[in-house]
Amino acid sequence: MFVPIYEYRCPRGHVFERFQRITDPRPEVCDVCGEGPVEVVLYPVPVHFKGSGFYSTDYGRGSRRTDGSKEGGESEGTKKDDKKDEKAAAKD
């Protein structure tokens, strides 16, 4: 059966390890000097992101358009109406 290793630190700065189950009570005093209370020492877990999509330069890469048209859901009818408005404004 697997038993995790826990690391503890006392008020004087001593660090010690214990092999114990999660359900076992944590030690109240230091194994080295007998001072208490002790605190659990936690270490950050390394995380490695692999592949595309994790950087700001990768965001939205698949939705880019290569034909030069605008994104925003404009339909062909809207574009034609805009051209009519531009011609009417130019005549005035």
C-alpha positions in Angstrom: 0.0 0.0 0.0 1.2 3.5 -0.8 1.9 5.8 2.1 2.6 9.5 1.3 5.5 11.5 2.8 4.5 14.6 4.7 7.0 17.3 5.5 6.6 19.4 8.7 8.3 22.6 10.0 8.6 23.6 13.7 8.7 27.1 15.1 12.5 26.9 15.4 12.8 26.1 11.6 13.6 22.4 11.8 12.1 20.4 8.9 11.3 16.7 9.2 9.4 14.1 7.2 6.9 11.5 8.2 5.5 8.5 6.3 1.9 8.5 7.3 -1.7 7.9 6.0 -4.0 10.8 5.4 -6.2 9.6 8.2 -3.3 9.5 10.7 -3.1 12.5 13.1 -0.4 15.0 12.3 2.4 15.4 14.8 2.0 18.1 17.5 5.7 18.5 18.3 9.0 18.6 16.3 10.9 15.3 16.0 14.2 17.2 16.3 13.7 19.6 19.2 10.3 18.8 20.7 8.9 22.3 20.0 5.3 22.7 18.8 3.0 23.3 17.1 4.3 22.1 13.7 3.0 23.2 10.3 2.7 21.2 7.1 5.2 22.3 4.4 3.6 22.6 1.0 5.4 22.8 -2.3 4.0 24.0 -5.7 3.3 21.3 -8.3 5.1 21.8 -11.6 2.8 22.3 -14.5 4.0 22.0 -18.1 1.7 23.3 -20.9 2.3 21.5 -24.2 0.8 22.2 -27.6 -0.8 25.2 -29.1 -3.5 27.4 -27.5 -1.7 28.3 -24.2 -0.2 31.7 -25.2 -1.8 35.0 -26.1 -0.3 34.7 -29.6 -2.1 31.4 -30.1 -5.5 32.6 -29.0 -8.1 32.7 -31.8 -5.7 31.4 -34.4 -8.3 29.2 -36.0 -10.9 32.0 -36.5 -8.7 34.3 -38.6 -9.9 35.0 -42.1 -7.6 35.1 -45.0 -9.9 36.8 -47.6 -9.6 40.2 -45.9 -13.3 40.5 -45.0 -14.4 41.9 -41.7 -15.4 39.8 -38.8 -18.5 40.8 -37.0 -21.3 39.0 -38.7 -21.9 41.4 -41.6 -24.0 39.9 -44.3 -23.8 40.7 -48.0 -27.1 42.6 -47.7 -25.7 44.9 -45.1 -22.6 45.7 -47.2 -24.9 46.6 -50.2 -27.0 48.9 -48.1 -23.8 50.6 -46.9 -22.7 51.2 -50.5 -26.1 52.7 -51.3 -25.8 55.1 -48.4 -22.3 56.1 -49.4 -23.5 56.9 -53.0 -26.5 58.9 -51.7 -24.2 60.9 -49.4 -21.8 61.6 -52.3 -24.7 63.0 -54.4 -25.7 65.5 -51.7 
